């Protein structure tokens, strides 16, 4: 795709703090992704439902696995990116960061993120809110990213 330089190598792990990191989501993350998404489904639907139709109330683990496999393929092709926020040993998925192409009003990427309900309003959410725009500005080759959905 033209939205990223051909030689751009996306980060494969990014530390948020000593206890949390981001890495590209994989199909194999379904066992921690599904409970995170469905446990925060109502709030996530309020954020993404209108634009993406996600996450549906009836989503099954298998449908989530298929969605994660699609994300994994898109990341390898540099079509879009979904970074999962994990605790240190990756036993819990605590949120996600989405980086998608956007050719609207001169913006070149759409960036959004969320944390699971239990971390809304916490230091973890505040750290992610502060981190993402800096990370995008310092590491990603965008000139005019748009934040939010």
ZATORVEX-13875 format. One line per field, with one value per residue (C-alpha): residue number from 1; z, y, x. Coordinates in nm, 3 decimals. Layout:
N
num <- NUM/...
Z <- Z/...
Y <- Y/...
X <- X/...
% end
This chain:
149
num <- 1/2/3/4/5/6/7/8/9/10/11/12/13/14/15/16/17/18/19/20/21/22/23/24/25/26/27/28/29/30/31/32/33/34/35/36/37/38/39/40/41/42/43/44/45/46/47/48/49/50/51/52/53/54/55/56/57/58/59/60/61/62/63/64/65/66/67/68/69/70/71/72/73/74/75/76/77/78/79/80/81/82/83/84/85/86/87/88/89/90/91/92/93/94/95/96/97/98/99/100/101/102/103/104/105/106/107/108/109/110/111/112/113/114/115/116/117/118/119/120/121/122/123/124/125/126/127/128/129/130/131/132/133/134/135/136/137/138/139/140/141/142/143/144/145/146/147/148/149
Z <- 0.000/-0.057/0.295/0.427/0.270/0.115/0.358/0.674/0.939/1.192/1.558/1.689/2.058/2.237/2.613/2.768/3.118/3.325/3.349/3.012/2.644/2.300/2.022/1.703/1.782/1.656/1.591/1.882/2.122/2.103/2.454/2.609/2.345/2.353/2.726/2.707/2.417/2.539/2.896/2.762/2.473/2.555/2.582/2.276/2.078/2.180/2.039/1.731/1.665/1.428/1.222/1.229/1.353/1.623/1.855/1.785/2.088/1.942/1.859/1.927/2.011/1.661/1.501/1.716/1.605/1.240/1.306/1.471/1.179/0.943/1.157/1.149/0.767/0.732/0.955/0.755/0.436/0.604/0.528/0.889/1.239/1.565/1.861/2.174/2.516/2.744/3.098/3.135/3.091/2.834/3.050/3.010/2.713/2.852/2.538/2.178/1.954/1.593/1.313/0.988/0.653/0.592/0.286/0.408/0.443/0.405/0.701/0.631/0.923/1.170/1.520/1.802/2.119/2.421/2.751/2.913/3.139/3.461/3.355/3.237/3.434/3.576/3.548/3.276/3.057/3.122/3.032/2.705/2.626/2.669/2.497/2.171/2.012/2.101/1.964/1.641/1.599/1.675/1.507/1.235/0.904/0.911/0.848/0.955/1.163/1.293/1.643/1.739/1.540
Y <- 0.000/0.355/0.473/0.330/0.341/0.008/-0.026/0.052/-0.219/-0.209/-0.252/-0.605/-0.511/-0.178/-0.137/0.092/0.063/-0.204/-0.414/-0.364/-0.382/-0.369/-0.619/-0.706/-0.923/-1.282/-1.541/-1.740/-1.456/-1.549/-1.700/-1.364/-1.139/-1.285/-1.231/-0.881/-0.778/-0.938/-0.818/-0.460/-0.514/-0.248/0.028/-0.097/-0.102/0.260/0.345/0.123/-0.020/0.246/0.260/-0.104/-0.305/-0.439/-0.618/-0.786/-0.910/-1.260/-1.289/-1.639/-1.734/-1.883/-1.557/-1.371/-1.614/-1.544/-1.169/-1.201/-1.411/-1.132/-0.874/-1.088/-1.113/-0.738/-0.659/-0.881/-0.709/-0.364/-0.293/-0.208/-0.282/-0.401/-0.386/-0.568/-0.427/-0.704/-0.749/-0.862/-1.236/-1.197/-1.373/-1.079/-0.864/-0.521/-0.324/-0.255/0.015/0.032/0.194/0.208/0.382/0.690/0.905/1.155/1.532/1.494/1.259/0.961/0.730/0.670/0.586/0.467/0.266/0.129/-0.045/-0.305/-0.171/-0.246/-0.012/0.282/0.591/0.424/0.501/0.236/0.415/0.749/0.601/0.462/0.792/0.973/0.709/0.647/0.994/1.017/0.669/0.745/1.073/0.921/0.579/0.579/0.765/0.959/1.332/1.389/1.109/1.147/1.025/0.867/0.699
X <- 0.000/0.111/0.040/0.370/0.718/0.818/1.112/0.912/0.947/0.666/0.759/0.716/0.719/0.697/0.726/0.467/0.614/0.788/0.471/0.298/0.385/0.230/0.282/0.095/-0.204/-0.208/-0.472/-0.325/-0.421/-0.789/-0.796/-0.704/-0.860/-1.211/-1.272/-1.118/-1.341/-1.661/-1.601/-1.590/-1.832/-2.092/-1.834/-1.645/-1.970/-2.030/-1.684/-1.663/-2.007/-2.135/-1.816/-1.709/-2.009/-1.778/-1.792/-2.125/-2.317/-2.326/-1.954/-1.822/-1.463/-1.431/-1.547/-1.295/-1.023/-1.113/-1.100/-0.758/-0.630/-0.743/-0.561/-0.248/-0.260/-0.322/-0.025/0.209/0.088/0.120/-0.247/-0.342/-0.220/-0.373/-0.139/-0.255/-0.174/-0.050/0.067/0.429/0.371/0.090/-0.165/-0.405/-0.493/-0.575/-0.661/-0.566/-0.422/-0.544/-0.345/-0.538/-0.489/-0.700/-0.720/-0.975/-0.932/-0.556/-0.513/-0.289/-0.374/-0.652/-0.531/-0.756/-0.715/-0.898/-0.842/-1.064/-1.338/-1.151/-0.870/-1.080/-0.976/-0.665/-0.294/-0.270/-0.523/-0.358/-0.017/-0.155/-0.328/0.003/0.214/0.026/0.050/0.422/0.488/0.305/0.496/0.837/0.819/0.556/0.602/0.275/0.254/-0.106/-0.256/-0.612/-0.687/-1.018/-1.289
% end
